[in-house]
Amino acid sequence: MIPTPCQGCEQYMCECRLRELKAQGSTPTREMALAALHEANAGEYPNPKDAHEQADEVLCVFLEGLGYGEIVEVFRGIIKWYD
């Protein structure tokens, strides 16, 4: 299945997409995560820090959607070197 971007923010993996999937009783797919990571790496962000932050968010949303919210919570509590 070819992933399509979220209709709200036009990203492949975001909080609103996660809510949409949950409402449908579904979870994020591998293809959705890969599309979102390729998007973050495609040069649409003005600097590497922004791209890396977007990639972090993609992975966190993906893990949350698969039921790994506790892991995401701990990860988000770690101080980032780029802050």
N, C-alpha and C positions, 0 to 999 in steps of 0.2 A: 504494500500500500504506500503510495506517495503521500508524504505529509503535506498539509496545507497550513499556512500561517494562521494565527489567531485573528479573528475578525475585529477584535477590539484594539489590539496594539500592533498587529502585523508581525509578531515574533512567533517563532516555532515552539518555544518553551517558555512559559511565563505563568505567573500566579493566576491570571484570568483563564488561561488555557487549562490549568490544573483544575480549577473550579468547574469549568465546562465538562471536562472528562469525568470528574467525580459525579456530576449531575447525571451523566449518561451511564454511570456504573462501569466506567472504563479506567484504564491507567495509561500513562505515557508509554510510547513505544520506543524501541531502540532507534528506529528511523527518525522519529521526531527529535530525539536527543542529538543524533548525528547531524541532522539538518540545522539545528540551532547552534551547535558547536561550529559547523562550517560557516554559518552566518557570522558568528563572533570573530572568526578568523579571516573573513573576507575583506578586511580593511574598511569596514563601515564605521569603525570607531576611531576617533582622532589620535589615540595613543595606545600603547600596549597595556597600560593600567586599566583603561576602560574595557578593552577586549577581554582581559583576564577577569575583571569583575563580572562581566557578562557571562563568561564561561563558568565561573563559580556559581552564578545564579542558575544557569541551565542545569548544572549537575545537582544542585540542591533541590530544585523543583522536581527533577526526574526522580531523585531518591525519595522525596516526600510522597510523590505520586505512587511509588512502589511500596509505601508503608514504612520507610526508614526515617521518619521525622525526628526521632531521638538522635540519630547520627548527625543529621543536618543541624539540629540545635547546638550540639557540641561543636561542630565545625564552625558555625557562625560565631561562636564565642571566642574563637582563636583570633588573636591579634594578627592582622595581615601585615606583611612587610611593606606593602605599597600604600598603606594608609598614611 
